[in-house]
Amino acid sequence: MTTVSLRLDDEMKKQLDEMCDEMGMNLTTFFTIYAKKALRDRRIPFEITAPIEPFYSVSNMEQLQKADQQIQNGQIVTKTMEELESLADE
């Protein structure tokens, strides 16, 4: 047998201990199950993604930079809500 040492945030470890206890296991069992599943499937047993916040997408950031440049160049038109609503009614 080999001993593996992990570093976890104190709160994360506490929550993980509590969850494992509710499932009737300890952390060693938890990580053993995880490792066996990964080895059997030859992949991480869950999907890892980095979802893009739509606001920070490349296309939106380009539009924001373009709008900022237009503002700096004085190429903006301002309308009141009433003016916009009347335009929509036309």
N, C-alpha and C positions, 0 to 999 in steps of 0.2 A: 504494500500500500504506500501511496505517496500523499504527503500533506501539501495542500495548496492554500496559499494565504491570499486573501483579497482585502482591498480597502473599500469600505462603503461609508457613506455619510451616516452619522449616528442615527438620524431620524429614519433614513431609508432602512437601515438594519433593523431598527425597532419594528417598523411596519412589516418588513419581510418576515421577521420572527413571529409576529402576531398572526400573519396570514398563514404561514406554514403550520403554526400551532392549531389554527382553526381547521386545517386540512389533515391534522394528525401526523405531521412530519416535522423534521428539523431542517436546518439549512443544508446539512450534508446530504440528506435525502433529496432535497429540492435541487441542488446543483448536480447530483448524480443523475436524477431523472432528466434534467436539461441536457447534460453531456451525452447520455445514452441516446436521446432523441436526435440530437445534432449528428452524432456518429452514424446512427441508423439511416437517417435521411440524407446525410452528406451535405447539410445546409443548416443555417441558423433556423431554429424552429418557429420563427415568426418573421413577418415582413418588416424590414427596416426602411423607412422612408424619411425624407426631409421635405415635408409639404411646404410649398412656397406660399407665403402670405400674398394674396393677390395684389395688395397695395405695393409690395416690393418687387413685383415681377419686372422683368427686363423691359417689356413693352410699356408698362405703366411708368416706370422710372424715366424712360425716354420721353414720354408725353409730358411728364412733370418738368423735365429739363427744358423741353421746347416751350412750354407755357411760361416758365420762369424767364427764359430768354426774351419772349414776347413782352412780358411785363417790363423787363429792364429796357427794352427798346421803345417802350411807350405804345406798343401795338395792341392795346386792350380797349374793349368797349364795355362800358358799364351800363346796366339796365336795372330798374327797380323791378320788384316782383310784379307789380301791376303792369308795367310795360311788357314783361315777358309773357304774362297771361294774355294780354291783348294780342300779342304776336301769335300765340298759340291758337287763338280764336279765329284768326284770319284764314 
